Amino acid sequence: MGKKLTATFVRNIQTPGSYSDMGGMGLRLRVKPDGRKSWIQRLTVSGKVRETGLGSFPVVTLAMARDKAIENKRMVIDLPLNFHPATI
């Protein structure tokens, strides 16, 4: 199993790609070729994998992204089958 992301890693990474937080919440940092960074959460809703954007770094910090990912995961557990976090 990989390591959780750190604030230092998030701040310094420039290599394009998708980096998992490995916390079981589906949180990923996506780094684009131009260096822009954004937070994505992958959730399974009604048996389908969905990706929801949580915002861009540095506006949304690692701690904020983790909090939102936990909140979304809890909502998926409690809401009807047709729920998708982006609809809130």
Backbone as CSV, one residue per row, in Angstrom:
resi,resn,N_x,N_y,N_z,CA_x,CA_y,CA_z,C_x,C_y,C_z
1,MET,0.842,-1.183,0.000,0.000,0.000,0.000,0.883,1.240,0.000
2,GLY,0.485,2.257,-0.747,1.251,3.499,-0.830,1.069,4.362,0.402
3,LYS,1.664,5.542,0.346,1.603,6.467,1.469,0.538,7.521,1.227
4,LYS,0.038,8.092,2.321,-0.884,9.216,2.214,-0.123,10.430,1.699
5,LEU,-0.842,11.310,1.011,-0.237,12.553,0.547,0.121,13.430,1.745
6,THR,1.121,14.264,1.558,1.480,15.247,2.573,1.332,16.637,1.974
7,ALA,1.169,17.635,2.825,1.037,19.019,2.356,2.285,19.442,1.579
8,THR,3.457,19.009,2.010,4.702,19.353,1.319,4.744,18.737,-0.074
9,PHE,4.350,17.465,-0.171,4.321,16.798,-1.478,3.362,17.528,-2.421
10,VAL,2.162,17.824,-1.937,1.154,18.491,-2.761,1.663,19.837,-3.252
11,ARG,2.293,20.589,-2.378,2.814,21.910,-2.731,3.925,21.825,-3.772
12,ASN,4.792,20.803,-3.678,5.989,20.746,-4.513,5.872,19.919,-5.789
13,ILE,4.906,19.005,-5.883,4.832,18.120,-7.041,4.516,18.918,-8.311
14,GLN,5.271,18.656,-9.361,5.054,19.304,-10.655,4.852,18.289,-11.771
15,THR,5.174,17.018,-11.515,5.071,15.972,-12.524,3.599,15.671,-12.795
16,PRO,3.156,15.807,-14.057,1.755,15.524,-14.384,1.373,14.097,-14.009
17,GLY,0.140,13.945,-13.540,-0.350,12.627,-13.183,-1.445,12.720,-12.145
18,SER,-1.831,11.575,-11.652,-2.877,11.473,-10.644,-2.281,10.762,-9.432
19,TYR,-2.414,11.384,-8.268,-1.777,10.887,-7.061,-2.838,10.608,-6.003
20,SER,-2.911,9.365,-5.532,-3.923,8.950,-4.574,-3.499,9.278,-3.141
21,ASP,-4.489,9.665,-2.333,-4.244,9.923,-0.917,-4.207,8.630,-0.104
22,MET,-4.636,7.525,-0.675,-4.571,6.206,-0.047,-5.317,6.130,1.284
23,GLY,-6.319,6.966,1.479,-7.053,6.955,2.737,-8.388,6.241,2.670
24,GLY,-8.703,5.635,1.544,-9.960,4.918,1.415,-11.152,5.794,1.070
25,MET,-10.926,7.074,0.838,-12.017,7.991,0.506,-12.084,8.288,-0.994
26,GLY,-11.141,7.747,-1.768,-11.135,7.982,-3.211,-10.554,9.330,-3.603
27,LEU,-9.858,9.982,-2.682,-9.304,11.313,-2.939,-8.028,11.217,-3.764
28,ARG,-7.962,12.055,-4.816,-6.795,12.077,-5.698,-6.424,13.521,-6.013
29,LEU,-5.135,13.753,-6.159,-4.629,15.028,-6.642,-4.279,14.838,-8.107
30,ARG,-4.869,15.639,-8.968,-4.571,15.564,-10.399,-3.690,16.761,-10.760
31,VAL,-2.517,16.479,-11.347,-1.582,17.521,-11.762,-1.558,17.531,-13.284
32,LYS,-1.854,18.683,-13.868,-1.891,18.820,-15.326,-0.504,19.201,-15.845
33,PRO,-0.264,19.010,-17.147,1.053,19.338,-17.716,1.488,20.787,-17.493
34,ASP,0.539,21.703,-17.377,0.902,23.111,-17.144,1.135,23.408,-15.659
35,GLY,1.055,22.369,-14.807,1.328,22.527,-13.380,0.118,22.784,-12.513
36,ARG,-1.045,23.022,-13.138,-2.255,23.237,-12.334,-2.624,21.957,-11.598
37,LYS,-3.147,22.137,-10.381,-3.479,20.995,-9.523,-4.941,21.090,-9.109
38,SER,-5.607,19.954,-9.104,-6.998,19.930,-8.664,-7.281,18.637,-7.902
39,TRP,-8.300,18.715,-7.072,-8.712,17.575,-6.253,-9.892,16.877,-6.902
40,ILE,-9.810,15.551,-6.994,-10.854,14.716,-7.564,-11.175,13.626,-6.539
41,GLN,-12.454,13.303,-6.428,-12.841,12.178,-5.579,-13.581,11.163,-6.433
42,ARG,-13.158,9.915,-6.321,-13.835,8.812,-7.010,-14.721,8.097,-5.999
43,LEU,-16.003,8.031,-6.328,-16.987,7.376,-5.468,-17.773,6.364,-6.278
44,THR,-18.213,5.311,-5.634,-19.112,4.368,-6.280,-20.519,4.685,-5.809
45,VAL,-21.357,5.062,-6.771,-22.733,5.444,-6.490,-23.634,4.601,-7.379
46,SER,-24.552,3.903,-6.790,-25.471,3.037,-7.538,-24.708,2.055,-8.418
47,GLY,-23.581,1.566,-7.931,-22.789,0.587,-8.659,-21.923,1.161,-9.762
48,LYS,-21.911,2.484,-9.921,-21.110,3.126,-10.960,-20.051,4.020,-10.322
49,VAL,-18.864,4.012,-10.900,-17.795,4.885,-10.409,-18.032,6.287,-10.951
50,ARG,-18.029,7.246,-10.056,-18.231,8.653,-10.410,-17.034,9.457,-9.928
51,GLU,-16.666,10.471,-10.692,-15.618,11.395,-10.261,-16.245,12.756,-9.999
52,THR,-15.886,13.330,-8.867,-16.397,14.634,-8.465,-15.221,15.555,-8.179
53,GLY,-15.245,16.728,-8.758,-14.209,17.719,-8.493,-14.448,18.393,-7.153
54,LEU,-13.387,18.556,-6.380,-13.490,19.183,-5.057,-12.856,20.570,-5.030
55,GLY,-12.243,20.984,-6.123,-11.626,22.308,-6.182,-10.167,22.226,-6.560
56,SER,-9.578,23.393,-6.733,-8.185,23.447,-7.161,-7.275,23.821,-5.995
57,PHE,-6.050,23.337,-6.074,-5.017,23.688,-5.106,-4.342,24.950,-5.640
58,PRO,-4.059,25.949,-4.848,-4.028,26.006,-3.388,-5.304,26.536,-2.735
59,VAL,-6.329,26.863,-3.523,-7.574,27.353,-2.927,-8.139,26.317,-1.966
60,VAL,-8.127,25.059,-2.377,-8.564,23.950,-1.518,-7.315,23.208,-1.060
61,THR,-7.049,23.250,0.222,-5.871,22.592,0.782,-6.095,21.088,0.902
62,LEU,-5.044,20.353,1.194,-5.152,18.917,1.417,-6.130,18.622,2.549
63,ALA,-6.033,19.357,3.645,-6.932,19.134,4.782,-8.381,19.388,4.390
64,MET,-8.639,20.446,3.641,-9.991,20.760,3.198,-10.516,19.681,2.258
65,ALA,-9.677,19.199,1.350,-10.082,18.156,0.413,-10.421,16.866,1.160
66,ARG,-9.623,16.530,2.148,-9.908,15.330,2.956,-11.242,15.464,3.689
67,ASP,-11.492,16.635,4.274,-12.756,16.857,4.984,-13.945,16.704,4.045
68,LYS,-13.850,17.290,2.865,-14.947,17.215,1.888,-15.127,15.775,1.406
69,ALA,-14.032,15.045,1.215,-14.111,13.652,0.769,-14.831,12.789,1.811
70,ILE,-14.543,13.011,3.078,-15.219,12.274,4.145,-16.707,12.618,4.160
71,GLU,-17.014,13.886,4.031,-18.406,14.337,4.004,-19.167,13.683,2.839
72,ASN,-18.561,13.674,1.648,-19.196,13.061,0.478,-19.404,11.568,0.676
73,LYS,-18.405,10.892,1.222,-18.499,9.448,1.445,-19.652,9.131,2.399
74,ARG,-19.797,9.931,3.445,-20.894,9.724,4.394,-22.250,9.942,3.723
75,MET,-22.340,10.950,2.865,-23.600,11.215,2.164,-23.972,10.070,1.235
76,VAL,-22.999,9.502,0.568,-23.269,8.394,-0.346,-23.853,7.211,0.412
77,ILE,-23.385,6.990,1.613,-23.896,5.889,2.433,-25.348,6.127,2.824
78,ASP,-25.710,7.390,3.090,-27.020,7.710,3.647,-28.102,8.095,2.637
79,LEU,-27.739,8.383,1.401,-28.718,8.918,0.466,-29.229,7.890,-0.536
80,PRO,-30.289,8.242,-1.260,-30.891,7.322,-2.222,-29.923,6.893,-3.316
81,LEU,-30.300,5.849,-4.025,-29.435,5.272,-5.051,-29.090,6.219,-6.186
82,ASN,-29.885,7.220,-6.474,-29.613,8.106,-7.596,-28.808,9.355,-7.196
83,PHE,-28.269,9.378,-5.997,-27.502,10.513,-5.514,-26.142,10.629,-6.177
84,HIS,-25.726,11.859,-6.451,-24.366,12.143,-6.921,-23.914,13.420,-6.234
85,PRO,-22.729,13.443,-5.592,-22.293,14.611,-4.814,-22.298,15.927,-5.594
86,ALA,-22.086,15.895,-6.883,-22.033,17.122,-7.683,-23.408,17.794,-7.775
87,THR,-24.475,17.101,-7.387,-25.816,17.674,-7.476,-26.181,18.524,-6.276
88,ILE,-25.304,18.588,-5.292,-25.604,19.372,-4.082,-25.229,20.819,-4.312
